[in-house]
Structures are given as structure tokens and as C-alpha cells.
């Protein structure tokens, strides 16, 4: 069981993803935007994996990813993008900082997401 931080400002999307990931046996903490995600990351234990939206109010996903990559404690946490953006500046900036996989909100499948979480967290556990 992996500890997942799910970061998305869309309440419905967050609820659906959380339900699917918890059904896969993982524990899910939620953040409703990037600012909340950064507070959670700074305040507690680092999650095993982060599912991150890019377009959010206050602090967007690219800035969350940038702060993670600048923090030695957080830089190696696998990040899965789940966003409505297929491409564009935000996706390219995130790609330059590295993420494990990019899921489009309209086209993701629960089994695929769960396999990716399992693979990403197993690979990270093997490094530690």
C-alpha cells in the first residue's frame, strides 16, 4: 500500500480519482490546490507518489513540481500528471523537471493509473 498525495482543484475529479486509487489498496491524502499541497509536503511525511493537476488557482502544478525538485527530501517522489492539458507550456515545463506519466483527465483508466502507481512506487522503494 502506497501513500498518495492527490492534488487537484476539481472536487469531482479528486473524489473519483481518490475512490479508484483507494479501491486499489492505497491511502490517499488530498490537496485542493498547489498551496495546500506544498503545506502538506512541508508539514508531514513525504508521500510515496503524487498525482498532480497542472492548472490550479493560487499555486499551479508546475510550481509545486519546481519546489519539489528543489527540495532534497521531495525531489525523488514519483509524480503522475493528471490534467486536462495535452500539451502546451505547462506540460513542457513539467516535462523538463520530470514526471513518471501524463494522464489526460478525459481518457484515464483506473487499472492503468493503479499499475503506474505500483510501478512508480516500487521503483522508488528499490532506490532507497
N, CA, C and O atoms as CSV, one atom per row, in Angstrom:
chain,resi,resn,atom,element,x,y,z
A,1,UNK,N,N,0.846,-1.179,0.000
A,1,UNK,CA,C,0.000,0.000,0.000
A,1,UNK,C,C,0.884,1.233,0.000
A,1,UNK,O,O,1.767,1.381,0.845
A,2,UNK,N,N,0.639,2.106,-0.949
A,2,UNK,CA,C,1.403,3.344,-1.072
A,2,UNK,C,C,0.601,4.513,-0.515
A,2,UNK,O,O,-0.630,4.512,-0.542
A,3,UNK,N,N,1.314,5.498,-0.017
A,3,UNK,CA,C,0.704,6.758,0.418
A,3,UNK,C,C,0.751,7.719,-0.757
A,3,UNK,O,O,1.827,8.046,-1.259
A,4,UNK,N,N,-0.417,8.169,-1.194
A,4,UNK,CA,C,-0.546,9.011,-2.371
A,4,UNK,C,C,-1.045,10.387,-1.950
A,4,UNK,O,O,-1.960,10.493,-1.133
A,5,UNK,N,N,-0.447,11.444,-2.506
A,5,UNK,CA,C,-0.989,12.788,-2.351
A,5,UNK,C,C,-1.640,13.155,-3.673
A,5,UNK,O,O,-0.973,13.217,-4.706
A,6,UNK,N,N,-2.931,13.396,-3.639
A,6,UNK,CA,C,-3.723,13.746,-4.816
A,6,UNK,C,C,-3.981,15.245,-4.795
A,6,UNK,O,O,-4.616,15.759,-3.874
A,7,UNK,N,N,-3.488,15.944,-5.810
A,7,UNK,CA,C,-3.570,17.403,-5.846
A,7,UNK,C,C,-4.384,17.829,-7.060
A,7,UNK,O,O,-3.936,17.689,-8.198
A,8,UNK,N,N,-5.592,18.354,-6.807
A,8,UNK,CA,C,-6.472,18.783,-7.896
A,8,UNK,C,C,-7.507,19.742,-7.320
A,8,UNK,O,O,-8.077,19.485,-6.259
A,9,UNK,N,N,-7.747,20.841,-8.019
A,9,UNK,CA,C,-8.737,21.812,-7.549
A,9,UNK,C,C,-10.162,21.426,-7.921
A,9,UNK,O,O,-11.104,22.047,-7.430
A,10,UNK,N,N,-10.347,20.433,-8.761
A,10,UNK,CA,C,-11.675,19.972,-9.167
A,10,UNK,C,C,-12.156,18.923,-8.167
A,10,UNK,O,O,-11.648,17.802,-8.135
A,11,UNK,N,N,-13.144,19.301,-7.350
A,11,UNK,CA,C,-13.641,18.414,-6.293
A,11,UNK,C,C,-14.148,17.082,-6.837
A,11,UNK,O,O,-13.883,16.030,-6.255
A,12,UNK,N,N,-14.876,17.124,-7.949
A,12,UNK,CA,C,-15.441,15.893,-8.512
A,12,UNK,C,C,-14.321,14.984,-9.023
A,12,UNK,O,O,-14.314,13.786,-8.742
A,13,UNK,N,N,-13.390,15.549,-9.763
A,13,UNK,CA,C,-12.268,14.747,-10.274
A,13,UNK,C,C,-11.475,14.149,-9.119
A,13,UNK,O,O,-11.094,12.979,-9.159
A,14,UNK,N,N,-11.229,14.951,-8.095
A,14,UNK,CA,C,-10.469,14.467,-6.942
A,14,UNK,C,C,-11.207,13.320,-6.243
A,14,UNK,O,O,-10.588,12.332,-5.848
A,15,UNK,N,N,-12.502,13.450,-6.096
A,15,UNK,CA,C,-13.301,12.405,-5.437
A,15,UNK,C,C,-13.264,11.095,-6.233
A,15,UNK,O,O,-13.120,10.020,-5.652
A,16,UNK,N,N,-13.394,11.187,-7.563
A,16,UNK,CA,C,-13.392,9.987,-8.409
A,16,UNK,C,C,-12.031,9.304,-8.384
A,16,UNK,O,O,-11.948,8.087,-8.219
A,17,UNK,N,N,-10.968,10.080,-8.547
A,17,UNK,CA,C,-9.621,9.500,-8.544
A,17,UNK,C,C,-9.319,8.895,-7.178
A,17,UNK,O,O,-8.770,7.796,-7.092
A,18,UNK,N,N,-9.672,9.601,-6.116
A,18,UNK,CA,C,-9.425,9.084,-4.764
A,18,UNK,C,C,-10.118,7.738,-4.569
A,18,UNK,O,O,-9.510,6.800,-4.053
A,19,UNK,N,N,-11.349,7.634,-4.964
A,19,UNK,CA,C,-12.106,6.389,-4.821
A,19,UNK,C,C,-11.420,5.247,-5.575
A,19,UNK,O,O,-11.269,4.151,-5.035
A,20,UNK,N,N,-11.008,5.498,-6.805
A,20,UNK,CA,C,-10.362,4.457,-7.607
A,20,UNK,C,C,-9.013,4.041,-7.010
A,20,UNK,O,O,-8.692,2.854,-6.968
A,21,UNK,N,N,-8.241,5.001,-6.557
A,21,UNK,CA,C,-6.921,4.690,-6.004
A,21,UNK,C,C,-7.061,3.957,-4.667
A,21,UNK,O,O,-6.297,3.033,-4.386
A,22,UNK,N,N,-8.023,4.360,-3.849
A,22,UNK,CA,C,-8.257,3.648,-2.582
A,22,UNK,C,C,-8.761,2.236,-2.830
A,22,UNK,O,O,-8.396,1.321,-2.091
A,23,UNK,N,N,-9.578,2.034,-3.836
A,23,UNK,CA,C,-10.021,0.674,-4.185
A,23,UNK,C,C,-8.837,-0.194,-4.592
A,23,UNK,O,O,-8.880,-1.417,-4.453
A,24,UNK,N,N,-7.783,0.438,-5.094
A,24,UNK,CA,C,-6.565,-0.278,-5.455
A,24,UNK,C,C,-5.680,-0.571,-4.252
A,24,UNK,O,O,-4.598,-1.138,-4.405
A,25,UNK,N,N,-6.125,-0.194,-3.058
A,25,UNK,CA,C,-5.410,-0.533,-1.836
A,25,UNK,C,C,-4.461,0.535,-1.316
A,25,UNK,O,O,-3.691,0.273,-0.391
A,26,UNK,N,N,-4.498,1.717,-1.883
A,26,UNK,CA,C,-3.588,2.776,-1.468
A,26,UNK,C,C,-4.289,3.760,-0.535
A,26,UNK,O,O,-5.514,3.882,-0.546
A,27,UNK,N,N,-3.495,4.453,0.264
A,27,UNK,CA,C,-4.004,5.519,1.128
A,27,UNK,C,C,-3.859,6.837,0.380
A,27,UNK,O,O,-2.796,7.120,-0.173
A,28,UNK,N,N,-4.920,7.650,0.355
A,28,UNK,CA,C,-4.899,8.900,-0.401
A,28,UNK,C,C,-5.142,10.087,0.522
A,28,UNK,O,O,-6.157,10.151,1.216
A,29,UNK,N,N,-4.200,11.024,0.521
A,29,UNK,CA,C,-4.385,12.336,1.148
A,29,UNK,C,C,-4.694,13.303,0.019
A,29,UNK,O,O,-4.235,13.115,-1.108
A,30,UNK,N,N,-5.474,14.342,0.317
A,30,UNK,CA,C,-5.906,15.266,-0.720
A,30,UNK,C,C,-5.406,16.682,-0.467
A,30,UNK,O,O,-5.236,17.109,0.675
A,31,UNK,N,N,-5.177,17.393,-1.557
A,31,UNK,CA,C,-4.901,18.818,-1.524
A,31,UNK,C,C,-5.723,19.451,-2.642
A,31,UNK,O,O,-5.719,18.971,-3.776
A,32,UNK,N,N,-6.429,20.533,-2.312
A,32,UNK,CA,C,-7.341,21.159,-3.266
A,32,UNK,C,C,-6.656,22.155,-4.194
A,32,UNK,O,O,-7.288,22.673,-5.114
A,33,UNK,N,N,-5.380,22.429,-3.969
A,33,UNK,CA,C,-4.618,23.295,-4.864
A,33,UNK,C,C,-3.140,23.167,-4.525
A,33,UNK,O,O,-2.764,22.467,-3.584
A,34,UNK,N,N,-2.314,23.847,-5.297
A,34,UNK,CA,C,-0.880,23.743,-5.100
A,34,UNK,C,C,-0.405,24.274,-3.761
A,34,UNK,O,O,0.516,23.718,-3.162
A,35,UNK,N,N,-1.022,25.340,-3.289
A,35,UNK,CA,C,-0.628,25.902,-1.993
A,35,UNK,C,C,-0.860,24.891,-0.872
A,35,UNK,O,O,-0.009,24.708,-0.002
A,36,UNK,N,N,-2.011,24.244,-0.904
A,36,UNK,CA,C,-2.334,23.220,0.089
A,36,UNK,C,C,-1.367,22.037,-0.028
A,36,UNK,O,O,-0.963,21.462,0.983
A,37,UNK,N,N,-1.002,21.679,-1.251
A,37,UNK,CA,C,-0.064,20.570,-1.469
A,37,UNK,C,C,1.300,20.895,-0.868
A,37,UNK,O,O,1.900,20.057,-0.194
A,38,UNK,N,N,1.781,22.091,-1.107
A,38,UNK,CA,C,3.087,22.484,-0.569
A,38,UNK,C,C,3.064,22.482,0.955
A,38,UNK,O,O,4.010,22.016,1.589
A,39,UNK,N,N,1.993,22.998,1.544
A,39,UNK,CA,C,1.874,22.961,3.017
A,39,UNK,C,C,1.912,21.526,3.524
A,39,UNK,O,O,2.584,21.237,4.514
A,40,UNK,N,N,1.197,20.625,2.857
A,40,UNK,CA,C,1.167,19.218,3.277
A,40,UNK,C,C,2.547,18.581,3.141
A,40,UNK,O,O,2.982,17.839,4.021
A,41,UNK,N,N,3.227,18.870,2.043
A,41,UNK,CA,C,4.559,18.292,1.823
A,41,UNK,C,C,5.572,18.810,2.842
A,41,UNK,O,O,6.429,18.055,3.301
A,42,UNK,N,N,5.482,20.071,3.192
A,42,UNK,CA,C,6.410,20.652,4.152
A,42,UNK,C,C,6.108,20.227,5.583
A,42,UNK,O,O,7.010,20.176,6.419
A,43,UNK,N,N,4.845,19.921,5.870
A,43,UNK,CA,C,4.435,19.631,7.239
A,43,UNK,C,C,4.556,18.168,7.650
A,43,UNK,O,O,4.692,17.869,8.836
A,44,UNK,N,N,4.508,17.261,6.691
A,44,UNK,CA,C,4.411,15.859,7.064
A,44,UNK,C,C,5.403,14.967,6.375
A,44,UNK,O,O,6.356,15.409,5.733
A,45,UNK,N,N,5.135,13.685,6.535
A,45,UNK,CA,C,5.954,12.684,5.856
A,45,UNK,C,C,5.719,12.783,4.352
A,45,UNK,O,O,4.607,13.059,3.900
A,46,UNK,N,N,6.756,12.559,3.607
A,46,UNK,CA,C,6.648,12.605,2.150
A,46,UNK,C,C,5.821,11.421,1.660
A,46,UNK,O,O,6.011,10.299,2.131
A,47,UNK,N,N,4.905,11.657,0.721
A,47,UNK,CA,C,4.128,10.543,0.157
A,47,UNK,C,C,5.009,9.675,-0.731
A,47,UNK,O,O,6.114,10.065,-1.109
A,48,UNK,N,N,4.503,8.502,-1.054
A,48,UNK,CA,C,5.218,7.608,-1.966
A,48,UNK,C,C,5.070,8.034,-3.420
A,48,UNK,O,O,5.908,7.710,-4.261
A,49,UNK,N,N,3.987,8.771,-3.709
A,49,UNK,CA,C,3.688,9.177,-5.076
A,49,UNK,C,C,2.720,10.365,-5.020
A,49,UNK,O,O,1.926,10.490,-4.088
A,50,UNK,N,N,2.799,11.230,-6.029
A,50,UNK,CA,C,1.892,12.372,-6.110
A,50,UNK,C,C,1.182,12.336,-7.453
A,50,UNK,O,O,1.807,12.148,-8.497
A,51,UNK,N,N,-0.132,12.519,-7.414
A,51,UNK,CA,C,-0.933,12.699,-8.620
A,51,UNK,C,C,-1.243,14.185,-8.666
A,51,UNK,O,O,-1.900,14.714,-7.770
A,52,UNK,N,N,-0.771,14.863,-9.713
A,52,UNK,CA,C,-0.753,16.319,-9.736
A,52,UNK,C,C,-1.447,16.897,-10.956
A,52,UNK,O,O,-1.129,16.552,-12.094
A,53,UNK,N,N,-2.400,17.783,-10.699
A,53,UNK,CA,C,-3.008,18.579,-11.758
A,53,UNK,C,C,-2.065,19.750,-12.038
A,53,UNK,O,O,-1.282,20.133,-11.169
A,54,UNK,N,N,-2.133,20.310,-13.220
A,54,UNK,CA,C,-1.268,21.446,-13.547
A,54,UNK,C,C,-1.958,22.792,-13.373
A,54,UNK,O,O,-1.372,23.717,-12.810
A,55,UNK,N,N,-3.180,22.913,-13.841
A,55,UNK,CA,C,-3.881,24.199,-13.806
A,55,UNK,C,C,-4.727,24.303,-12.543
A,55,UNK,O,O,-5.796,23.702,-12.434
A,56,UNK,N,N,-4.217,25.087,-11.590
A,56,UNK,CA,C,-4.916,25.274,-10.319
A,56,UNK,C,C,-4.756,26.720,-9.872
A,56,UNK,O,O,-3.799,27.391,-10.260
A,57,UNK,N,N,-5.696,27.206,-9.052
A,57,UNK,CA,C,-5.571,28.571,-8.540
A,57,UNK,C,C,-4.440,28.671,-7.515
A,57,UNK,O,O,-3.952,27.661,-7.007
A,58,UNK,N,N,-4.049,29.865,-7.233
A,58,UNK,CA,C,-3.014,30.232,-6.257
A,58,UNK,C,C,-1.647,29.721,-6.670
A,58,UNK,O,O,-0.817,30.519,-7.104
A,59,UNK,N,N,-1.375,28.446,-6.558
A,59,UNK,CA,C,-0.094,27.871,-6.971
A,59,UNK,C,C,-0.400,26.699,-7.896
A,59,UNK,O,O,-1.076,25.750,-7.499
A,60,UNK,N,N,0.092,26.766,-9.117
A,60,UNK,CA,C,-0.168,25.723,-10.100
A,60,UNK,C,C,0.750,24.528,-9.945
A,60,UNK,O,O,1.708,24.559,-9.172
A,61,UNK,N,N,0.451,23.491,-10.676
A,61,UNK,CA,C,1.204,22.245,-10.593
A,61,UNK,C,C,2.671,22.377,-10.982
A,61,UNK,O,O,3.521,21.713,-10.390
A,62,UNK,N,N,2.985,23.215,-11.959
A,62,UNK,CA,C,4.379,23.400,-12.355
A,62,UNK,C,C,5.181,23.963,-11.190
A,62,UNK,O,O,6.311,23.539,-10.951
A,63,UNK,N,N,4.601,24.917,-10.461
A,63,UNK,CA,C,5.307,25.490,-9.312
A,63,UNK,C,C,5.456,24.478,-8.179
A,63,UNK,O,O,6.471,24.479,-7.483
A,64,UNK,N,N,4.469,23.626,-7.988
A,64,UNK,CA,C,4.599,22.554,-6.991
A,64,UNK,C,C,5.751,21.643,-7.378
A,64,UNK,O,O,6.600,21.321,-6.547
A,65,UNK,N,N,5.780,21.231,-8.623
A,65,UNK,CA,C,6.837,20.347,-9.111
A,65,UNK,C,C,8.209,21.018,-8.986
A,65,UNK,O,O,9.181,20.368,-8.601
A,66,UNK,N,N,8.291,22.287,-9.303
A,66,UNK,CA,C,9.555,23.025,-9.192
A,66,UNK,C,C,10.050,23.038,-7.739
A,66,UNK,O,O,11.229,22.803,-7.475
A,67,UNK,N,N,9.149,23.312,-6.818
A,67,UNK,CA,C,9.536,23.330,-5.396
A,67,UNK,C,C,9.971,21.948,-4.924
A,67,UNK,O,O,10.899,21.822,-4.126
A,68,UNK,N,N,9.294,20.908,-5.422
A,68,UNK,CA,C,9.693,19.543,-5.060
A,68,UNK,C,C,11.091,19.235,-5.567
A,68,UNK,O,O,11.907,18.673,-4.836
A,69,UNK,N,N,11.372,19.594,-6.798
A,69,UNK,CA,C,12.673,19.279,-7.393
A,69,UNK,C,C,13.807,20.062,-6.735
A,69,UNK,O,O,14.964,19.651,-6.811
A,70,UNK,N,N,13.484,21.197,-6.085
A,70,UNK,CA,C,14.477,21.994,-5.367
A,70,UNK,C,C,14.686,21.533,-3.928
A,70,UNK,O,O,15.575,22.039,-3.244
A,71,UNK,N,N,13.887,20.587,-3.464
A,71,UNK,CA,C,13.940,20.109,-2.077
A,71,UNK,C,C,14.478,18.674,-2.073
A,71,UNK,O,O,13.846,17.773,-2.625
A,72,UNK,N,N,15.627,18.464,-1.461
A,72,UNK,CA,C,16.268,17.133,-1.460
A,72,UNK,C,C,15.350,16.055,-0.895
A,72,UNK,O,O,15.406,14.908,-1.338
A,73,UNK,N,N,14.515,16.399,0.064
A,73,UNK,CA,C,13.617,15.424,0.693
A,73,UNK,C,C,12.480,15.011,-0.247
A,73,UNK,O,O,11.925,13.921,-0.111
A,74,UNK,N,N,12.139,15.875,-1.191
A,74,UNK,CA,C,10.967,15.642,-2.040
A,74,UNK,C,C,11.294,15.360,-3.502
A,74,UNK,O,O,10.423,14.898,-4.239
A,75,UNK,N,N,12.508,15.620,-3.937
A,75,UNK,CA,C,12.816,15.623,-5.375
A,75,UNK,C,C,12.647,14.275,-6.054
A,75,UNK,O,O,12.390,14.232,-7.257
A,76,UNK,N,N,12.782,13.176,-5.329
A,76,UNK,CA,C,12.693,11.856,-5.966
A,76,UNK,C,C,11.320,11.209,-5.859
A,76,UNK,O,O,11.142,10.069,-6.288
A,77,UNK,N,N,10.353,11.913,-5.296
A,77,UNK,CA,C,8.995,11.363,-5.222
A,77,UNK,C,C,8.430,11.273,-6.644
A,77,UNK,O,O,8.439,12.266,-7.372
A,78,UNK,N,N,7.943,10.101,-7.046
A,78,UNK,CA,C,7.346,9.989,-8.381
A,78,UNK,C,C,6.101,10.868,-8.502
A,78,UNK,O,O,5.260,10.899,-7.604
A,79,UNK,N,N,5.999,11.573,-9.613
A,79,UNK,CA,C,4.860,12.449,-9.884
A,79,UNK,C,C,4.159,11.960,-11.137
A,79,UNK,O,O,4.786,11.739,-12.173
A,80,UNK,N,N,2.844,11.794,-11.025
A,80,UNK,CA,C,2.000,11.455,-12.165
A,80,UNK,C,C,1.141,12.669,-12.457
A,80,UNK,O,O,0.414,13.132,-11.579
A,81,UNK,N,N,1.209,13.190,-13.659
A,81,UNK,CA,C,0.343,14.302,-14.023
A,81,UNK,C,C,-1.021,13.761,-14.397
A,81,UNK,O,O,-1.126,12.770,-15.120
A,82,UNK,N,N,-2.060,14.406,-13.907
A,82,UNK,CA,C,-3.412,14.115,-14.347
A,82,UNK,C,C,-4.066,15.464,-14.588
A,82,UNK,O,O,-4.483,16.147,-13.652
A,83,UNK,N,N,-4.148,15.832,-15.847
A,83,UNK,CA,C,-4.574,17.175,-16.205
A,83,UNK,C,C,-5.379,17.157,-17.491
A,83,UNK,O,O,-5.334,16.193,-18.255
A,84,UNK,N,N,-6.104,18.221,-17.719
A,84,UNK,CA,C,-6.854,18.358,-18.958
A,84,UNK,C,C,-5.954,18.799,-20.103
A,84,UNK,O,O,-6.367,18.762,-21.262
A,85,UNK,N,N,-4.730,19.216,-19.792
A,85,UNK,CA,C,-3.799,19.695,-20.810
A,85,UNK,C,C,-3.094,18.539,-21.504
A,85,UNK,O,O,-2.473,17.696,-20.856
A,86,UNK,N,N,-3.195,18.509,-22.812
A,86,UNK,CA,C,-2.495,17.502,-23.595
A,86,UNK,C,C,-1.073,17.958,-23.889
A,86,UNK,O,O,-0.137,17.159,-23.890
A,87,UNK,N,N,-0.928,19.241,-24.136
A,87,UNK,CA,C,0.389,19.814,-24.390
A,87,UNK,C,C,0.339,21.295,-24.039
A,87,UNK,O,O,-0.659,21.773,-23.501
A,88,UNK,N,N,1.403,22.019,-24.339
A,88,UNK,CA,C,1.440,23.440,-24.030
A,88,UNK,C,C,2.585,23.753,-23.082
A,88,UNK,O,O,3.341,22.869,-22.679
A,89,UNK,N,N,2.696,25.012,-22.739
A,89,UNK,CA,C,3.798,25.493,-21.924
A,89,UNK,C,C,3.902,24.772,-20.587
A,89,UNK,O,O,4.996,24.372,-20.188
A,90,UNK,N,N,2.775,24.599,-19.883
A,90,UNK,CA,C,2.815,23.949,-18.572
A,90,UNK,C,C,3.292,22.514,-18.661
A,90,UNK,O,O,4.094,22.069,-17.840
A,91,UNK,N,N,2.807,21.792,-19.649
A,91,UNK,CA,C,3.218,20.398,-19.822
A,91,UNK,C,C,4.706,20.325,-20.152
A,91,UNK,O,O,5.418,19.471,-19.625
A,92,UNK,N,N,5.176,21.218,-21.023
A,92,UNK,CA,C,6.596,21.219,-21.387
A,92,UNK,C,C,7.477,21.577,-20.190
A,92,UNK,O,O,8.536,20.977,-20.005
A,93,UNK,N,N,7.055,22.542,-19.377
A,93,UNK,CA,C,7.821,22.891,-18.174
A,93,UNK,C,C,7.871,21.707,-17.211
A,93,UNK,O,O,8.923,21.406,-16.648
A,94,UNK,N,N,6.749,21.046,-17.022
A,94,UNK,CA,C,6.708,19.872,-16.138
A,94,UNK,C,C,7.582,18.757,-16.710
A,94,UNK,O,O,8.298,18.091,-15.961
A,95,UNK,N,N,7.533,18.548,-18.006
A,95,UNK,CA,C,8.348,17.512,-18.647
A,95,UNK,C,C,9.835,17.783,-18.410
A,95,UNK,O,O,10.604,16.850,-18.177
A,96,UNK,N,N,10.237,19.033,-18.468
A,96,UNK,CA,C,11.642,19.390,-18.254
A,96,UNK,C,C,12.097,19.065,-16.834
A,96,UNK,O,O,13.276,18.794,-16.607
A,97,UNK,N,N,11.166,19.090,-15.874
A,97,UNK,CA,C,11.504,18.775,-14.480
A,97,UNK,C,C,11.332,17.292,-14.175
A,97,UNK,O,O,11.813,16.810,-13.150
A,98,UNK,N,N,10.661,16.581,-15.042
A,98,UNK,CA,C,10.495,15.143,-14.898
A,98,UNK,C,C,9.234,14.731,-14.168
A,98,UNK,O,O,8.925,15.234,-13.088
A,99,UNK,N,N,8.523,13.816,-14.773
A,99,UNK,CA,C,7.386,13.156,-14.144
A,99,UNK,C,C,7.312,11.752,-14.723
A,99,UNK,O,O,7.872,11.483,-15.786
A,100,UNK,N,N,6.621,10.857,-14.024
A,100,UNK,CA,C,6.569,9.456,-14.442
A,100,UNK,C,C,5.628,9.212,-15.616
A,100,UNK,O,O,5.945,8.457,-16.535
A,101,UNK,N,N,4.467,9.858,-15.572
A,101,UNK,CA,C,3.464,9.586,-16.601
A,101,UNK,C,C,2.482,10.739,-16.660
A,101,UNK,O,O,2.253,11.421,-15.660
A,102,UNK,N,N,1.908,10.956,-17.823
A,102,UNK,CA,C,0.948,12.025,-18.060
A,102,UNK,C,C,-0.388,11.390,-18.416
A,102,UNK,O,O,-0.512,10.728,-19.447
A,103,UNK,N,N,-1.382,11.590,-17.567
A,103,UNK,CA,C,-2.731,11.090,-17.820
A,103,UNK,C,C,-3.623,12.275,-18.189
A,103,UNK,O,O,-3.626,13.292,-17.495
A,104,UNK,N,N,-4.372,12.145,-19.269
A,104,UNK,CA,C,-5.358,13.156,-19.614
A,104,UNK,C,C,-6.640,12.856,-18.852
A,104,UNK,O,O,-7.102,11.715,-18.844
A,105,UNK,N,N,-7.214,13.859,-18.216
A,105,UNK,CA,C,-8.397,13.650,-17.388
A,105,UNK,C,C,-9.536,12.953,-18.122
A,105,UNK,O,O,-10.232,12.124,-17.536
A,106,UNK,N,N,-9.728,13.270,-19.367
A,106,UNK,CA,C,-10.847,12.687,-20.102
A,106,UNK,C,C,-10.603,11.237,-20.524
A,106,UNK,O,O,-11.543,10.547,-20.918
A,107,UNK,N,N,-9.346,10.762,-20.448
A,107,UNK,CA,C,-9.031,9.471,-21.051
A,107,UNK,C,C,-8.329,8.469,-20.141
A,107,UNK,O,O,-7.870,7.438,-20.632
A,108,UNK,N,N,-8.228,8.719,-18.867
A,108,UNK,CA,C,-7.513,7.799,-17.994
A,108,UNK,C,C,-8.394,6.610,-17.620
A,108,UNK,O,O,-9.622,6.691,-17.636
A,109,UNK,N,N,-7.731,5.505,-17.283
A,109,UNK,CA,C,-8.428,4.301,-16.837
A,109,UNK,C,C,-7.856,3.906,-15.483
A,109,UNK,O,O,-6.647,3.986,-15.266
A,110,UNK,N,N,-8.717,3.485,-14.585
A,110,UNK,CA,C,-8.302,3.168,-13.218
A,110,UNK,C,C,-7.200,2.114,-13.188
A,110,UNK,O,O,-6.218,2.280,-12.464
A,111,UNK,N,N,-7.339,1.039,-13.954
A,111,UNK,CA,C,-6.327,-0.022,-13.937
A,111,UNK,C,C,-4.965,0.495,-14.388
A,111,UNK,O,O,-3.938,0.134,-13.813
A,112,UNK,N,N,-4.959,1.326,-15.397
A,112,UNK,CA,C,-3.715,1.902,-15.905
A,112,UNK,C,C,-3.074,2.812,-14.854
A,112,UNK,O,O,-1.862,2.760,-14.644
A,113,UNK,N,N,-3.879,3.640,-14.199
A,113,UNK,CA,C,-3.373,4.522,-13.149
A,113,UNK,C,C,-2.796,3.705,-11.997
A,113,UNK,O,O,-1.713,4.015,-11.503
A,114,UNK,N,N,-3.505,2.670,-11.568
A,114,UNK,CA,C,-3.038,1.848,-10.448
A,114,UNK,C,C,-1.744,1.112,-10.794
A,114,UNK,O,O,-0.841,1.026,-9.962
A,115,UNK,N,N,-1.650,0.587,-12.001
A,115,UNK,CA,C,-0.405,-0.080,-12.417
A,115,UNK,C,C,0.755,0.905,-12.430
A,115,UNK,O,O,1.873,0.559,-12.048
A,116,UNK,N,N,0.493,2.122,-12.866
A,116,UNK,CA,C,1.544,3.132,-12.906
A,116,UNK,C,C,1.979,3.513,-11.499
A,116,UNK,O,O,3.174,3.670,-11.246
A,117,UNK,N,N,1.029,3.664,-10.578
A,117,UNK,CA,C,1.360,3.954,-9.174
A,117,UNK,C,C,2.209,2.827,-8.611
A,117,UNK,O,O,3.248,3.075,-8.001
A,118,UNK,N,N,1.770,1.583,-8.814
A,118,UNK,CA,C,2.515,0.434,-8.286
A,118,UNK,C,C,3.930,0.388,-8.845
A,118,UNK,O,O,4.884,0.147,-8.105
A,119,UNK,N,N,4.069,0.616,-10.134
A,119,UNK,CA,C,5.384,0.587,-10.773
A,119,UNK,C,C,6.272,1.725,-10.261
A,119,UNK,O,O,7.442,1.511,-9.947
A,120,UNK,N,N,5.712,2.928,-10.180
A,120,UNK,CA,C,6.490,4.099,-9.747
A,120,UNK,C,C,6.923,3.978,-8.302
A,120,UNK,O,O,8.057,4.321,-7.968
A,121,UNK,N,N,6.041,3.497,-7.434
A,121,UNK,CA,C,6.409,3.393,-6.021
A,121,UNK,C,C,7.338,2.222,-5.775
A,121,UNK,O,O,8.168,2.287,-4.868
A,122,UNK,N,N,7.229,1.146,-6.554
A,122,UNK,CA,C,8.155,0.023,-6.409
A,122,UNK,C,C,9.547,0.436,-6.865
A,122,UNK,O,O,10.540,0.082,-6.229
A,123,UNK,N,N,9.625,1.176,-7.954
A,123,UNK,CA,C,10.934,1.647,-8.441
A,123,UNK,C,C,11.577,2.574,-7.439
A,123,UNK,O,O,12.784,2.495,-7.210
A,124,UNK,N,N,10.792,3.454,-6.835
A,124,UNK,CA,C,11.327,4.391,-5.847
A,124,UNK,C,C,11.763,3.660,-4.585
A,124,UNK,O,O,12.783,4.010,-3.991
A,125,UNK,N,N,11.007,2.652,-4.168
A,125,UNK,CA,C,11.372,1.879,-2.974
A,125,UNK,C,C,12.680,1.124,-3.214
A,125,UNK,O,O,13.463,0.937,-2.283
A,126,UNK,N,N,12.918,0.695,-4.440
A,126,UNK,CA,C,14.142,-0.017,-4.770
A,126,UNK,C,C,15.381,0.862,-4.692
A,126,UNK,O,O,16.490,0.365,-4.497
A,127,UNK,N,N,15.189,2.186,-4.847
A,127,UNK,CA,C,16.311,3.133,-4.763
A,127,UNK,C,C,16.683,3.452,-3.325
A,127,UNK,O,O,17.814,3.852,-3.049
A,128,UNK,N,N,15.752,3.282,-2.420
A,128,UNK,CA,C,16.007,3.666,-1.013
A,128,UNK,C,C,16.582,2.527,-0.219
A,128,UNK,O,O,16.853,2.679,0.972
